[in-house]
Amino acid sequence: MADYQGRKIVIVGLGITGLSCVEFFLARGVVPKVNDSRNNPPGIDKLPEKVERWVGDINKQWLLAADLIVLSPGIALSHPAISEAAAEGIEIVGDIELFCREAQAPIVAITGSNGKSTVTSLVGEMSRAAGRQTAVGGNIGLPALSLLNPQVQLYVLELSSFQLETTHSLHASAATILNVTEDHMDRYPLGFQQYRAAKLRIYEQAKHCIVNVDDAMTMPVRGVDRRCISFGVTFGDYHLNQQQGQTWLRAKGEKVLNSDEMHLTGLHNLTNALAALALAEAVGVPRASCLKALTTFTGLPHRYQLVHRNAGVEWINDSKATNVGSTEAALKGLQCQGTLWLLLGGDGKSADFSPLERLIQGNNIKVYCFGRDAELLFALRPEISVHVDTLEDAMHAISQQVKKGDVVLLSPACASLDQFKNYEQRGERFAALAKELG
């Protein structure tokens, strides 16, 4: 465990993660300073009076006088003031690095452009089904520092590329990169490979690496080695098997579960299940406990979630699809007998939408485009697309046209912040409208 006594510590960025860092240091008898560029950052009202704070901009003097800067994942290392502090040799870490220095139990670490929340939650359920004291968090739910507890037997962490950038002491018992597709290009000026490099940090000191055989970008830099366990749709140590019209999960040559026994649907969710099974078994969770969790897990809100079914029409909320890769996964795993009504739109974060074009071919699909990047999405296939201002406009128009066998899918391929507070609010609005109009 690290000793922070006598060190001048500045936490940059508040919110729930910043507050967890404040509490971490106060519990160790160290009073940090807090700096946030927002005028009224979330959590400022919960900050103890004795903690000095500076809001409204970045206080460069504070940073250059610090011994340790704890950086919020929302602030880029390339920020000029942060870069200057780094050039001066000042140590810069994130909350995950602080966590890794303290954690005494094994860690399962999960990253990827898509599916990581589902897999993280699933591994947590598998471990709990085995009776283990399990803590789940990181980029999902509770901040990692809030999970620290000597009673915990397994930590399961979802980690973003932003969090991995400032993490050096992670020694995961099992780690995975589920997939790597273009995302956050506004944060990575050097492009896709810079984003991938941040993800690859998760493997550096891992005991087991769970890799996706269908995505070469998930492989360690030096290639597959003895640490690697693979999963994939048709190949890998864990893969899917089609038999007499049914899909089975196979693990190391053994047929272990019929997908009909699971609540999760869609091909992408079945591969998420394979990844979770591989991770859990790699840290010694008994297979029986894993399979029990797979048959009871109902999925997470806003992730390919069937929110309404009426008159033979299904309305699916996949609002968490905030990038192109996630929408690709949803479309590849979709089965629709009638017309697919696809809602795309929001802030694309400078992404390339062209990979979607091949997935919206044919005459049994209609695309409604809304929000900031509606025009770019409309241009993918104008002859089957409609440009509207808002999600509400699209839903009202679609509801007048749907027929039995149709599917209405919100899988926007974009962030929501141009028109909504977050993807949850967007998904909740879709679900409410589906029930009202469908």
N, C-alpha and C positions, 0 to 999 in steps of 0.2 A: 504494500500500500504506500502511496506517495505521501510525503510530508509537505504541507503548504504553509507551515508556520513562517511568519516574517516576510512572506512574499507579497508583492504589490500586484493584485489581481484585478483585471478589468473584464467584466462580462459585456460583450457587445451583442445587443438584441435581447429583448425581454420575452413576453409571451410565456406560455407554460413551460417551455424548455429553459428559458432564461431564469424563471423563478425557481425551477428545480436545481439549477446551478447555484443560485443564491443560497437556497436552503442547504445544499451540500456543503458549501464552505462555512456557513454559519455554524453548522453542526460540528465542525472541526475547529471552531474558535477563530476563524479567519473572516474578516469583514471585507468583502470585495466592493468595488465600485461598479455601477451599471451605466452603460451608455446606449442610447437608442436614438436613431435618426428621426423617428416619428415623434410628433409633438405630444401625443397621448397614447403611448403604446399599451397594448393589452397587458394587464397584470400590474400596472404602475400603482394601482390602489392597494395592492396586496404586499407591496414592498415595505419591509420594516423601516422605521424612521432613521435608524442608525446607518442605513446603507445609502451612501452618497450616490446621487443620480444626475445624469446630464442627458437631456432630451432635445430633439429638434434638429440635431446634426451630429456628425461624428467628431468627437473631441480628440484631435490628433495629439495634443499635448499629453493627455491621459495615456494614450496608447504608447507613445514613445518613452513614457516614464514607467511603464509597467514591466514586471518580470514575467507575467503570464497573461495572455489574452485568451479568453474563452469565447469563441466565435459562434454565433447562431448559424445554423445551416442555411438560413435564408440570405446570408451576406456572403458574397463571393470573395475568395482569397485574392482575386484580381482587383478588388476595390483599392483605389490609390493609397488611402491611409493604411489599409491592412498590408499592402505590398511594401510600403515604406517601413512599417514596423518589422516585417519579416526580414527586410534587407539590413536592419539594425541588429538582427540576431535575436529578437524577442520571440519567445516560444508562443506558438499559436496552436490551440487545440479546440476540439468541440466537446460536447457533453458525452458523446460515446467514448472518446478517449479517457475522460475522467472515470466513466463507468468501468471500462476494461481494466483499469489499474486497480480497481477495488473488488471486482466480482470474484467470488471464490468457487462458484459452481460452473459446470460446463455451459458453453454458449452455442446455440444454433443461430447462425447468422444468415439472413435471407435478403437478397436484393434482386433487381431485375426491373425492366421497364414496365412490365405488366404482371399481375397475378400475385405480387409479393404479399399483399395483405391477406388474401385468401389462404396462401400456403402457410404464412406465419400463424394465422388463427387455427388452421388445421393441425399443425404440429403441436401447438399448445393443447388442443383438445385430445390428441393422441397421448401426449405425456400425462395429462390429467386422468385419462381413462385408465392409465397404468398405476394410478395412485401416487404419482410424483407431485411434490410441491413445485408448481410451475409458475413462472412469471413471464408475461408476454407484453411487449411494448416496443419502444424505440420510435420509429416513424409512424407507428399506429398506436392509438390508445395512450397509455401513460408514457411520459418521458423515461428514458432508461434509468436515470439516477433515482427516480422515485421507486424503482423496483428493487433496489439493493436491500437484501435481507439475508441474514445468516441461515435462515430456515429454508431458503430456496434451494431446490435440487437441480433445476434446469432453467436457464434463461433462453427465451426464444425472441430474437430481435429482428424486426424489419428495419432495414437500413437503406437510406437513399444515397445516391451518388454524392450529394452535398455533404452528408454526414461522414461518408468514407474518406473524403478529401482531407479531413483533419483528424483521422484516426490512425494510430501507429502501433498500438499495443493489443490489438485484437488477435487472440489465439483461439479461433473458433474450433470447437470439437467437430462441427460439421457446418459447411458453408455452401451456399449456392448462388449462382447468377442464373435466374430462370430463363431470361431472354434479354437481348439488347437490341432495341429498335430506337430510331431517332426520336429524341425527346430533349427538352430543355436546351435547344440549340442557341437560345438567347443567352444562356449562361456559359456556354462553351464556345468561345470565339474561334478556337482552333478546329472545331467541328466534331464529327462523330467519334473519331478515335480518341479524342480527349475525354469525351463522355464515357466511352468504354473503359479507358484506363482508370478512371475513378472507380468504376464498378469492380474492376479486376483486383483492386486492393484487398477485397474481402478474402481472397484465396491465400494471401502472402504467407501467413503462418498457420493456416488451417490444417487440421488433422485429416479430415475427409472433404473432398471437393465434389459436390453433386452437379454434374454438367448435363446440358441439354444437347443430345446428339443431333437434333434438328436445327441447331443454331451454333455455327462455328464461333460466333462472337463470345460465347459463354465459356470457351476453353481457356485454361491458363496460358499465359504468354509463352511458356516453354513447352506447351503441348500437354497431351494427356500423360499422366504419370501414375504411380502406384496408389496415390491418394484418391484418384478419380473413380467415382461411381456414376453411371450414366442413366438417363431416362430419355424417353422419346415416344413418338406415336407408334412406330412399328419396329423400332430397334432400340437396344439399350438393355442394361441390367434390369430396368423397370420399364415395361412398355405395354401397349394395348394389343389385344388379340381379338379378331373377329371370328365368331363361330356360330353358324346357323342363325345369322341375323342378330346376334347378340354381341355386346362388347364386354370383354373381360380385362381386368387388370392382372398383369403377370409380374411376378417379382422373382428375379434370379432363376428363371426357368419354370416357376410354379404358378399355376393359375390360382389366384387368391380371392377375387371378388368380381361378381357380375355387376356391371354398372347400373343395371336396373334396380339394384338394392340401394343406390345412392340418391340423395336429393339433388346433388349438383348435376347440371346439364350443360351440354356444349362440349365440343372436343377440347377446347382450351382448359376447361375446368377439370376434365379427366386427366390431362397432363399435369395440371396443378396437383391433383391427388397423387399421381405417381411421384412427383417431386417431394411432396410431404411425407409419403411413405418411405422413400429413400432416406430422407433426412432423419426421420424418427428412428428408423432401424439402425442407422449409422451410429446413433448415440445410445443404443441398447434398449429402446422401447419395444416391448414384446409385440409381435405381429398381431396377436389377437386383440390387443388394446387399440392398435392402429386401425384395424378393420372395423372395430366397434365405432370408433370416431367417424370413419368414413361413411357409415350407414346412418349416423344420426346428425351429422353436420348439415345444416340447411343453407349455408352460404352467408355472405355479408350483404347488407343493404347497398343498393346502387351498383352492384356488380352482377350484371346479367341476371337480374332479379325479375321473375314474373310477378307483376304487381296487379294485373287485372286480366280476367278471361271472361268474355261474354259473347254470346251469339256466334261462337266459333272463332272469335278474334282474340289473339293474345297480344298483350301490351307488356313489353320488356324494358325495364329500367337498367341501363348500363351507363349511367351518368359518370361513373368513375373512369370511363374510357376517355381520358384527357389527352391521349396522344394517338397517333396514327396506328401504331403497332397494336394497341389494345382494341381498336375498332376492327383492324384486320382479323384479330383472333376471334372476335365475336361473329364476324361475317363468315369466317371459315367453319365455325362450329354450328352455324344456324341451319335448322331444317324448317322449310316453309312450303306448304302445299299450294298456297295462293300467291298473293302479291305481298312483297316486303315493302313496307313504308319506313324508310330510313331517315332519321333526323340527325343532321350533321350541323355543327356550328359552334361558334365561340371564338376564343383567342387561340390560334394555332401555335403560338410561341415560335414563330419563324420556321415551322416544320415544312417538309416537302410532302404534299398530299397525294402525289402521283401514284404511290403504291395502292391506293384505294381504287384506282380506275378499273383495274382488271377484275375487281370483286363486285363491281356494280354494272356488269354487262347483262345482257338479256332483256326481255320485255316484262319480266315479272317483278320489277323493282321500280319504285318511285322514290326520289330523294328530295327532301325538303331542307333547305339551307337557311340558317339564321345567324344573327350575331355578326361580330367584327369581321370574320373571314368568310362570310357567306358567299361573296363573289368568287373567291378562289375555289371554293368547294363546288359551286354551281358550274364552274368552267370545266370540271372533270368530265361531265357528261350532260350538257345543257338540254338535250332532247328529252331526258326523263326527269329533269330537275325543276324545282320551283324555288324562287328566291323570296323569302319572307323576312319580316323584321325581327320577329320574336318566336320563341318556342310556342307561346300561346296561339299565335296566328297559324302556325303549322298544325297544331293539334286540332284546332277548330276545323280547318280545311280537310284534314285527313279523316276526321270522325264522320264527315258527310259522305265518304266514299268507300269505307272499308266493307268487306264482305266476308262470309264464312271461309275459314282457311287462311286468312291474312294474318300477318304479324306486323305490329308497329314496334319499331326498335329505336330507342334513344341510345345511340352510341356515338357521341359527338365528335370524337377525334380531336377535341380542343378543350382547353381550360375554360372555366365558367366565369371568370372574374370580370368580363366585359359587361355582363348583364345580371349576374347573381353573386351572392356573398361567397359561395363555394359550390362544389359539385353536389354536396348533399342537398342544398336548397334547390338546385336545378332538378335533381332526381325526385325530390318531394313534390315539386310543382308538376312534373310529368305524371307522377302516380296519382295526384289529386285530379288532374285533368282527365286522365284515363278513366278513372272511376266516375267522373262527372259526365263525360261525353260518350264513353264507350258502353 
